[in-house]
Amino acid sequence: MDLGTATPSPEAVAEAVRTLLTDEEIRANVRRIAEVYAAHDAVDRIERLITG
C-alpha cells in the first residue's frame, strides 16, 4: 500500500491498516499469496538448482 509519503501521519497509517484488514479483495489476494508460499519448498528448489 502506497501512503504517498515517506513520513505518513499516524492517521494515514491507521487508515491503511483498517483498509488492509477489512478490504475483501486485499484479503483474498493475501490468502492466495499465502497458499502459493506455503506450497513452495525453497530448500528443495535450491537443492534442485545446485544438483541439476
C-alpha distance matrix in Angstrom:
0.0 3.8 6.3 9.0 11.1 12.2 13.7 11.8 14.4 14.8 14.5 11.1 10.0 12.3 11.0 7.3 9.4 11.7 9.5 8.5 12.2 13.7 12.2 14.7 13.2 10.2 12.9 15.2 13.0 12.6 16.4 17.2 15.6 17.4 20.5 20.4 20.0 22.7 25.0 24.6 27.3 26.4 29.7 31.7 29.9 30.6 34.2 34.7 33.4 35.8 38.8 38.4
3.8 0.0 3.8 5.4 7.8 9.5 11.4 9.9 12.9 14.4 14.2 10.4 10.3 13.2 11.9 8.9 11.7 14.0 12.0 11.8 15.5 16.8 15.2 18.0 16.4 13.7 16.6 18.8 16.5 16.3 20.1 20.6 18.9 20.9 24.0 23.5 23.0 26.0 28.1 27.4 30.0 28.7 32.0 34.0 32.0 32.5 36.2 36.7 35.1 37.3 40.5 40.1
6.3 3.8 0.0 3.8 5.6 7.8 8.7 6.5 9.3 11.1 10.9 7.1 7.7 10.8 9.8 7.7 10.9 13.1 11.8 12.4 15.7 17.0 16.0 19.3 18.3 15.7 18.4 21.0 19.2 18.7 22.4 23.4 21.8 23.4 26.7 26.5 25.8 28.6 31.0 30.4 32.9 31.6 34.8 37.0 35.2 35.5 39.1 39.8 38.3 40.4 43.6 43.4
9.0 5.4 3.8 0.0 3.8 7.2 8.7 7.7 10.7 13.4 13.3 9.7 11.0 14.2 13.1 11.3 14.7 16.7 15.2 15.9 19.3 20.4 19.1 22.3 20.9 18.5 21.5 23.8 21.7 21.6 25.4 26.0 24.3 26.2 29.4 28.8 28.2 31.2 33.4 32.5 35.0 33.4 36.6 38.8 36.7 36.8 40.6 41.2 39.3 41.4 44.7 44.3
11.1 7.8 5.6 3.8 0.0 3.8 5.3 5.7 9.1 12.1 13.0 10.0 10.8 14.4 14.2 12.7 15.6 18.0 17.2 17.7 20.9 22.4 21.6 24.9 23.7 21.0 23.7 26.2 24.1 23.5 27.3 28.1 26.0 27.6 31.0 30.4 29.4 32.3 34.7 33.6 35.7 33.9 36.8 39.3 37.4 37.2 40.9 41.8 39.8 41.6 45.0 45.0
12.2 9.5 7.8 7.2 3.8 0.0 3.8 6.2 9.7 12.3 14.1 11.5 11.3 15.1 15.7 14.0 16.1 19.1 18.8 18.6 21.6 23.7 23.2 26.3 25.3 22.2 24.5 27.1 24.9 23.7 27.4 28.4 25.9 27.2 30.7 30.1 28.6 31.4 34.0 32.6 34.4 32.3 35.0 37.7 35.9 35.4 39.0 40.2 38.3 39.8 43.3 43.4
13.7 11.4 8.7 8.7 5.3 3.8 0.0 3.8 6.5 9.2 11.4 9.7 9.7 13.2 14.4 13.4 15.4 18.2 18.5 18.7 21.3 23.3 23.4 26.8 26.2 23.2 25.2 28.2 26.3 25.0 28.6 30.0 27.7 28.6 32.3 32.0 30.5 33.1 35.8 34.7 36.5 34.6 37.2 40.0 38.4 38.0 41.5 42.9 41.1 42.5 46.0 46.4
11.8 9.9 6.5 7.7 5.7 6.2 3.8 0.0 3.8 6.5 8.0 5.9 6.5 9.9 10.7 10.2 12.3 14.8 15.2 15.9 18.3 20.1 20.3 23.8 23.5 20.7 22.7 25.8 24.3 23.1 26.7 28.2 26.4 27.3 30.9 31.0 29.7 32.1 35.0 34.2 36.2 34.7 37.5 40.2 38.7 38.6 42.1 43.4 41.8 43.5 46.8 47.0
14.4 12.9 9.3 10.7 9.1 9.7 6.5 3.8 0.0 3.8 5.3 5.1 6.4 8.6 9.9 10.7 12.5 14.3 15.4 16.7 18.5 20.1 20.8 24.5 24.8 22.1 23.8 27.1 26.1 24.8 28.2 30.1 28.6 29.2 32.8 33.2 32.0 34.1 37.1 36.7 38.7 37.4 40.1 42.8 41.5 41.5 45.0 46.3 44.9 46.5 49.8 50.1
14.8 14.4 11.1 13.4 12.1 12.3 9.2 6.5 3.8 0.0 3.8 5.5 5.1 6.1 8.6 9.8 10.5 12.2 14.2 15.3 16.5 18.2 19.6 23.2 24.0 21.3 22.4 26.0 25.3 23.7 26.8 29.1 27.7 27.8 31.5 32.3 30.9 32.7 35.9 35.7 37.7 36.6 39.2 41.9 41.0 41.1 44.4 45.8 44.8 46.4 49.5 50.0
14.5 14.2 10.9 13.3 13.0 14.1 11.4 8.0 5.3 3.8 0.0 3.8 5.4 5.0 6.1 8.6 9.8 10.5 12.2 14.2 15.3 16.3 17.6 21.4 22.3 20.0 21.3 24.8 24.5 23.3 26.3 28.6 27.7 28.0 31.5 32.5 31.5 33.3 36.4 36.5 38.7 37.9 40.8 43.3 42.2 42.6 45.9 47.1 46.1 48.0 51.1 51.3
11.1 10.4 7.1 9.7 10.0 11.5 9.7 5.9 5.1 5.5 3.8 0.0 3.8 5.4 5.1 6.1 8.6 9.9 10.5 12.3 14.3 15.3 15.9 19.6 20.0 17.6 19.4 22.7 22.0 21.0 24.3 26.2 25.1 25.9 29.3 30.0 29.2 31.3 34.2 34.1 36.5 35.6 38.6 40.9 39.6 40.1 43.5 44.5 43.4 45.4 48.5 48.5
10.0 10.3 7.7 11.0 10.8 11.3 9.7 6.5 6.4 5.1 5.4 3.8 0.0 3.8 5.4 5.0 6.2 8.6 9.8 10.5 12.3 14.2 15.1 18.6 19.1 16.2 17.6 21.1 20.3 18.8 22.0 24.1 22.8 23.2 26.7 27.5 26.4 28.3 31.4 31.3 33.4 32.5 35.4 37.9 36.8 37.2 40.5 41.7 40.7 42.6 45.6 45.9
12.3 13.2 10.8 14.2 14.4 15.1 13.2 9.9 8.6 6.1 5.0 5.4 3.8 0.0 3.8 5.4 5.1 6.2 8.6 9.9 10.6 12.2 13.9 17.5 18.7 16.1 16.9 20.6 20.5 19.0 21.7 24.3 23.4 23.5 26.9 28.2 27.2 28.7 31.9 32.2 34.5 34.0 36.8 39.2 38.4 39.0 42.2 43.4 42.7 44.6 47.5 47.8
11.0 11.9 9.8 13.1 14.2 15.7 14.4 10.7 9.9 8.6 6.1 5.1 5.4 3.8 0.0 3.8 5.4 5.0 6.2 8.6 9.9 10.5 11.5 15.3 16.3 14.2 15.5 19.0 19.0 18.1 21.0 23.3 22.8 23.3 26.5 27.7 27.2 28.9 31.9 32.3 34.9 34.5 37.6 39.7 38.6 39.5 42.8 43.7 42.9 45.1 47.9 47.9
7.3 8.9 7.7 11.3 12.7 14.0 13.4 10.2 10.7 9.8 8.6 6.1 5.0 5.4 3.8 0.0 3.8 5.4 5.1 6.2 8.6 10.0 10.3 13.8 14.2 11.6 13.2 16.6 16.0 15.1 18.2 20.2 19.4 20.2 23.5 24.4 23.9 25.8 28.6 28.9 31.5 31.0 34.1 36.2 35.0 35.8 39.2 40.0 39.2 41.4 44.3 44.2
9.4 11.7 10.9 14.7 15.6 16.1 15.4 12.3 12.5 10.5 9.8 8.6 6.2 5.1 5.4 3.8 0.0 3.8 5.3 5.0 6.1 8.6 10.0 13.2 14.3 11.4 12.0 15.7 15.5 13.9 16.6 19.2 18.4 18.5 21.9 23.2 22.4 23.9 27.0 27.5 29.9 29.6 32.6 34.8 33.9 34.8 38.0 39.0 38.5 40.6 43.3 43.5
11.7 14.0 13.1 16.7 18.0 19.1 18.2 14.8 14.3 12.2 10.5 9.9 8.6 6.2 5.0 5.4 3.8 0.0 3.8 5.5 5.2 6.0 8.2 11.6 13.4 11.4 11.7 15.3 16.0 14.8 17.1 19.8 19.8 19.9 22.9 24.6 24.3 25.5 28.5 29.4 32.0 32.1 35.1 37.1 36.3 37.5 40.6 41.4 41.1 43.3 45.9 46.0
9.5 12.0 11.8 15.2 17.2 18.8 18.5 15.2 15.4 14.2 12.2 10.5 9.8 8.6 6.2 5.1 5.3 3.8 0.0 3.8 5.4 5.3 5.4 9.2 10.2 8.4 9.7 13.0 13.4 12.9 15.5 17.7 17.8 18.6 21.4 22.8 22.9 24.4 27.1 27.9 30.9 30.9 34.2 35.9 34.8 36.2 39.4 39.9 39.4 41.9 44.5 44.3
8.5 11.8 12.4 15.9 17.7 18.6 18.7 15.9 16.7 15.3 14.2 12.3 10.5 9.9 8.6 6.2 5.0 5.5 3.8 0.0 3.8 5.7 5.9 8.6 9.4 6.4 7.2 10.7 10.7 9.6 12.3 14.7 14.5 15.0 18.0 19.4 19.2 20.8 23.5 24.3 27.2 27.2 30.5 32.2 31.2 32.6 35.7 36.3 36.0 38.4 40.9 40.8
12.2 15.5 15.7 19.3 20.9 21.6 21.3 18.3 18.5 16.5 15.3 14.3 12.3 10.6 9.9 8.6 6.1 5.2 5.4 3.8 0.0 3.8 6.2 8.3 10.4 8.2 7.2 10.9 12.1 10.5 12.2 15.3 15.6 15.3 18.1 20.2 20.0 20.8 23.8 25.1 27.8 28.2 31.3 33.0 32.4 33.9 36.8 37.5 37.5 39.9 42.2 42.2
13.7 16.8 17.0 20.4 22.4 23.7 23.3 20.1 20.1 18.2 16.3 15.3 14.2 12.2 10.5 10.0 8.6 6.0 5.3 5.7 3.8 0.0 3.8 6.1 8.9 8.1 7.5 10.7 12.5 12.0 13.4 16.1 17.1 17.3 19.5 21.7 22.1 22.9 25.6 27.1 30.1 30.8 34.0 35.4 34.7 36.4 39.3 39.8 39.8 42.4 44.6 44.4
12.2 15.2 16.0 19.1 21.6 23.2 23.4 20.3 20.8 19.6 17.6 15.9 15.1 13.9 11.5 10.3 10.0 8.2 5.4 5.9 6.2 3.8 0.0 3.8 5.6 5.4 6.2 8.7 10.2 10.7 12.4 14.4 15.6 16.5 18.6 20.3 21.2 22.4 24.7 26.1 29.3 30.0 33.4 34.5 33.5 35.4 38.4 38.5 38.4 41.1 43.4 42.9
14.7 18.0 19.3 22.3 24.9 26.3 26.8 23.8 24.5 23.2 21.4 19.6 18.6 17.5 15.3 13.8 13.2 11.6 9.2 8.6 8.3 6.1 3.8 0.0 3.8 5.5 4.9 6.0 8.6 9.7 10.4 12.2 14.2 15.1 16.4 18.4 19.8 20.7 22.6 24.5 27.8 28.9 32.3 33.1 32.2 34.4 37.2 37.1 37.2 40.2 42.1 41.5
13.2 16.4 18.3 20.9 23.7 25.3 26.2 23.5 24.8 24.0 22.3 20.0 19.1 18.7 16.3 14.2 14.3 13.4 10.2 9.4 10.4 8.9 5.6 3.8 0.0 3.8 5.4 5.1 6.3 8.7 9.9 10.6 12.4 14.2 15.5 16.8 18.5 19.9 21.5 23.0 26.5 27.3 30.9 31.6 30.3 32.5 35.4 35.1 35.0 38.1 40.1 39.2
10.2 13.7 15.7 18.5 21.0 22.2 23.2 20.7 22.1 21.3 20.0 17.6 16.2 16.1 14.2 11.6 11.4 11.4 8.4 6.4 8.2 8.1 5.4 5.5 3.8 0.0 3.8 5.4 5.1 6.2 8.7 9.8 10.6 12.2 14.3 15.4 16.4 18.1 20.1 21.2 24.6 25.1 28.6 29.7 28.4 30.3 33.3 33.3 33.1 35.9 38.2 37.6
12.9 16.6 18.4 21.5 23.7 24.5 25.2 22.7 23.8 22.4 21.3 19.4 17.6 16.9 15.5 13.2 12.0 11.7 9.7 7.2 7.2 7.5 6.2 4.9 5.4 3.8 0.0 3.8 5.4 5.1 6.2 8.6 9.9 10.4 12.4 14.4 15.3 16.3 18.5 20.1 23.3 24.3 27.6 28.6 27.8 29.9 32.7 32.8 33.0 35.7 37.8 37.4
15.2 18.8 21.0 23.8 26.2 27.1 28.2 25.8 27.1 26.0 24.8 22.7 21.1 20.6 19.0 16.6 15.7 15.3 13.0 10.7 10.9 10.7 8.7 6.0 5.1 5.4 3.8 0.0 3.8 5.4 5.1 6.2 8.7 9.8 10.7 12.6 14.3 15.3 16.8 18.7 22.2 23.5 26.9 27.4 26.5 28.9 31.6 31.3 31.6 34.6 36.4 35.7
13.0 16.5 19.2 21.7 24.1 24.9 26.3 24.3 26.1 25.3 24.5 22.0 20.3 20.5 19.0 16.0 15.5 16.0 13.4 10.7 12.1 12.5 10.2 8.6 6.3 5.1 5.4 3.8 0.0 3.8 5.4 5.0 6.2 8.5 9.9 10.7 12.3 14.1 15.5 16.8 20.3 21.1 24.7 25.4 24.0 26.3 29.2 28.9 28.8 31.9 33.8 33.1
12.6 16.3 18.7 21.6 23.5 23.7 25.0 23.1 24.8 23.7 23.3 21.0 18.8 19.0 18.1 15.1 13.9 14.8 12.9 9.6 10.5 12.0 10.7 9.7 8.7 6.2 5.1 5.4 3.8 0.0 3.8 5.4 5.1 6.0 8.6 9.9 10.5 12.0 14.3 15.4 18.6 19.3 22.8 23.8 22.8 24.8 27.7 27.9 27.9 30.7 32.8 32.4
16.4 20.1 22.4 25.4 27.3 27.4 28.6 26.7 28.2 26.8 26.3 24.3 22.0 21.7 21.0 18.2 16.6 17.1 15.5 12.3 12.2 13.4 12.4 10.4 9.9 8.7 6.2 5.1 5.4 3.8 0.0 3.8 5.5 5.0 6.2 8.7 9.9 10.4 12.4 14.4 17.6 19.1 22.3 23.0 22.4 24.8 27.3 27.3 27.9 30.7 32.4 32.1
17.2 20.6 23.4 26.0 28.1 28.4 30.0 28.2 30.1 29.1 28.6 26.2 24.1 24.3 23.3 20.2 19.2 19.8 17.7 14.7 15.3 16.1 14.4 12.2 10.6 9.8 8.6 6.2 5.0 5.4 3.8 0.0 3.8 5.4 5.2 6.4 8.8 9.9 10.9 12.7 16.3 17.8 21.2 21.4 20.5 23.1 25.6 25.2 25.7 28.7 30.3 29.6
15.6 18.9 21.8 24.3 26.0 25.9 27.7 26.4 28.6 27.7 27.7 25.1 22.8 23.4 22.8 19.4 18.4 19.8 17.8 14.5 15.6 17.1 15.6 14.2 12.4 10.6 9.9 8.7 6.2 5.1 5.5 3.8 0.0 3.8 5.4 5.1 6.2 8.5 10.0 10.7 14.2 15.0 18.6 19.2 18.0 20.3 23.1 23.0 23.1 26.0 28.0 27.4
17.4 20.9 23.4 26.2 27.6 27.2 28.6 27.3 29.2 27.8 28.0 25.9 23.2 23.5 23.3 20.2 18.5 19.9 18.6 15.0 15.3 17.3 16.5 15.1 14.2 12.2 10.4 9.8 8.5 6.0 5.0 5.4 3.8 0.0 3.8 5.4 5.1 6.0 8.6 9.9 12.9 14.2 17.4 18.3 17.8 20.0 22.5 22.8 23.4 26.0 27.8 27.7
20.5 24.0 26.7 29.4 31.0 30.7 32.3 30.9 32.8 31.5 31.5 29.3 26.7 26.9 26.5 23.5 21.9 22.9 21.4 18.0 18.1 19.5 18.6 16.4 15.5 14.3 12.4 10.7 9.9 8.6 6.2 5.2 5.4 3.8 0.0 3.8 5.5 5.0 6.2 8.7 12.0 14.1 17.2 17.3 17.0 19.7 21.8 21.7 22.7 25.5 26.8 26.5
20.4 23.5 26.5 28.8 30.4 30.1 32.0 31.0 33.2 32.3 32.5 30.0 27.5 28.2 27.7 24.4 23.2 24.6 22.8 19.4 20.2 21.7 20.3 18.4 16.8 15.4 14.4 12.6 10.7 9.9 8.7 6.4 5.1 5.4 3.8 0.0 3.8 5.5 5.3 6.4 10.1 11.7 15.1 15.1 14.1 16.9 19.2 18.8 19.5 22.5 24.0 23.4
20.0 23.0 25.8 28.2 29.4 28.6 30.5 29.7 32.0 30.9 31.5 29.2 26.4 27.2 27.2 23.9 22.4 24.3 22.9 19.2 20.0 22.1 21.2 19.8 18.5 16.4 15.3 14.3 12.3 10.5 9.9 8.8 6.2 5.1 5.5 3.8 0.0 3.8 5.4 5.1 8.2 9.2 12.6 13.4 12.7 15.0 17.4 17.8 18.3 20.9 22.7 22.7
22.7 26.0 28.6 31.2 32.3 31.4 33.1 32.1 34.1 32.7 33.3 31.3 28.3 28.7 28.9 25.8 23.9 25.5 24.4 20.8 20.8 22.9 22.4 20.7 19.9 18.1 16.3 15.3 14.1 12.0 10.4 9.9 8.5 6.0 5.0 5.5 3.8 0.0 3.8 5.5 7.8 10.0 12.7 13.1 13.5 16.0 17.8 18.3 19.6 21.9 23.3 23.5
25.0 28.1 31.0 33.4 34.7 34.0 35.8 35.0 37.1 35.9 36.4 34.2 31.4 31.9 31.9 28.6 27.0 28.5 27.1 23.5 23.8 25.6 24.7 22.6 21.5 20.1 18.5 16.8 15.5 14.3 12.4 10.9 10.0 8.6 6.2 5.3 5.4 3.8 0.0 3.8 6.5 9.5 12.0 11.4 11.6 14.7 16.2 16.0 17.6 20.3 21.2 21.0
24.6 27.4 30.4 32.5 33.6 32.6 34.7 34.2 36.7 35.7 36.5 34.1 31.3 32.2 32.3 28.9 27.5 29.4 27.9 24.3 25.1 27.1 26.1 24.5 23.0 21.2 20.1 18.7 16.8 15.4 14.4 12.7 10.7 9.9 8.7 6.4 5.1 5.5 3.8 0.0 3.8 5.9 9.0 8.7 8.3 11.2 13.1 13.1 14.3 16.9 18.2 18.1
27.3 30.0 32.9 35.0 35.7 34.4 36.5 36.2 38.7 37.7 38.7 36.5 33.4 34.5 34.9 31.5 29.9 32.0 30.9 27.2 27.8 30.1 29.3 27.8 26.5 24.6 23.3 22.2 20.3 18.6 17.6 16.3 14.2 12.9 12.0 10.1 8.2 7.8 6.5 3.8 0.0 3.8 5.6 5.4 6.3 8.8 10.1 10.8 12.4 14.5 15.6 16.2
26.4 28.7 31.6 33.4 33.9 32.3 34.6 34.7 37.4 36.6 37.9 35.6 32.5 34.0 34.5 31.0 29.6 32.1 30.9 27.2 28.2 30.8 30.0 28.9 27.3 25.1 24.3 23.5 21.1 19.3 19.1 17.8 15.0 14.2 14.1 11.7 9.2 10.0 9.5 5.9 3.8 0.0 3.8 5.5 5.0 6.1 8.6 9.9 10.5 12.3 14.2 15.0
29.7 32.0 34.8 36.6 36.8 35.0 37.2 37.5 40.1 39.2 40.8 38.6 35.4 36.8 37.6 34.1 32.6 35.1 34.2 30.5 31.3 34.0 33.4 32.3 30.9 28.6 27.6 26.9 24.7 22.8 22.3 21.2 18.6 17.4 17.2 15.1 12.6 12.7 12.0 9.0 5.6 3.8 0.0 3.8 5.4 5.1 6.1 8.6 9.9 10.6 12.2 13.8
31.7 34.0 37.0 38.8 39.3 37.7 40.0 40.2 42.8 41.9 43.3 40.9 37.9 39.2 39.7 36.2 34.8 37.1 35.9 32.2 33.0 35.4 34.5 33.1 31.6 29.7 28.6 27.4 25.4 23.8 23.0 21.4 19.2 18.3 17.3 15.1 13.4 13.1 11.4 8.7 5.4 5.5 3.8 0.0 3.8 5.5 5.1 6.2 8.6 9.9 10.5 11.6
29.9 32.0 35.2 36.7 37.4 35.9 38.4 38.7 41.5 41.0 42.2 39.6 36.8 38.4 38.6 35.0 33.9 36.3 34.8 31.2 32.4 34.7 33.5 32.2 30.3 28.4 27.8 26.5 24.0 22.8 22.4 20.5 18.0 17.8 17.0 14.1 12.7 13.5 11.6 8.3 6.3 5.0 5.4 3.8 0.0 3.8 5.4 5.1 6.2 8.6 10.0 10.2
30.6 32.5 35.5 36.8 37.2 35.4 38.0 38.6 41.5 41.1 42.6 40.1 37.2 39.0 39.5 35.8 34.8 37.5 36.2 32.6 33.9 36.4 35.4 34.4 32.5 30.3 29.9 28.9 26.3 24.8 24.8 23.1 20.3 20.0 19.7 16.9 15.0 16.0 14.7 11.2 8.8 6.1 5.1 5.5 3.8 0.0 3.8 5.4 5.1 6.2 8.6 9.7
34.2 36.2 39.1 40.6 40.9 39.0 41.5 42.1 45.0 44.4 45.9 43.5 40.5 42.2 42.8 39.2 38.0 40.6 39.4 35.7 36.8 39.3 38.4 37.2 35.4 33.3 32.7 31.6 29.2 27.7 27.3 25.6 23.1 22.5 21.8 19.2 17.4 17.8 16.2 13.1 10.1 8.6 6.1 5.1 5.4 3.8 0.0 3.8 5.4 5.2 6.0 8.1
34.7 36.7 39.8 41.2 41.8 40.2 42.9 43.4 46.3 45.8 47.1 44.5 41.7 43.4 43.7 40.0 39.0 41.4 39.9 36.3 37.5 39.8 38.5 37.1 35.1 33.3 32.8 31.3 28.9 27.9 27.3 25.2 23.0 22.8 21.7 18.8 17.8 18.3 16.0 13.1 10.8 9.9 8.6 6.2 5.1 5.4 3.8 0.0 3.8 5.5 5.3 5.5
33.4 35.1 38.3 39.3 39.8 38.3 41.1 41.8 44.9 44.8 46.1 43.4 40.7 42.7 42.9 39.2 38.5 41.1 39.4 36.0 37.5 39.8 38.4 37.2 35.0 33.1 33.0 31.6 28.8 27.9 27.9 25.7 23.1 23.4 22.7 19.5 18.3 19.6 17.6 14.3 12.4 10.5 9.9 8.6 6.2 5.1 5.4 3.8 0.0 3.8 5.7 5.3
35.8 37.3 40.4 41.4 41.6 39.8 42.5 43.5 46.5 46.4 48.0 45.4 42.6 44.6 45.1 41.4 40.6 43.3 41.9 38.4 39.9 42.4 41.1 40.2 38.1 35.9 35.7 34.6 31.9 30.7 30.7 28.7 26.0 26.0 25.5 22.5 20.9 21.9 20.3 16.9 14.5 12.3 10.6 9.9 8.6 6.2 5.2 5.5 3.8 0.0 3.8 5.6
38.8 40.5 43.6 44.7 45.0 43.3 46.0 46.8 49.8 49.5 51.1 48.5 45.6 47.5 47.9 44.3 43.3 45.9 44.5 40.9 42.2 44.6 43.4 42.1 40.1 38.2 37.8 36.4 33.8 32.8 32.4 30.3 28.0 27.8 26.8 24.0 22.7 23.3 21.2 18.2 15.6 14.2 12.2 10.5 10.0 8.6 6.0 5.3 5.7 3.8 0.0 3.8
38.4 40.1 43.4 44.3 45.0 43.4 46.4 47.0 50.1 50.0 51.3 48.5 45.9 47.8 47.9 44.2 43.5 46.0 44.3 40.8 42.2 44.4 42.9 41.5 39.2 37.6 37.4 35.7 33.1 32.4 32.1 29.6 27.4 27.7 26.5 23.4 22.7 23.5 21.0 18.1 16.2 15.0 13.8 11.6 10.2 9.7 8.1 5.5 5.3 5.6 3.8 0.0
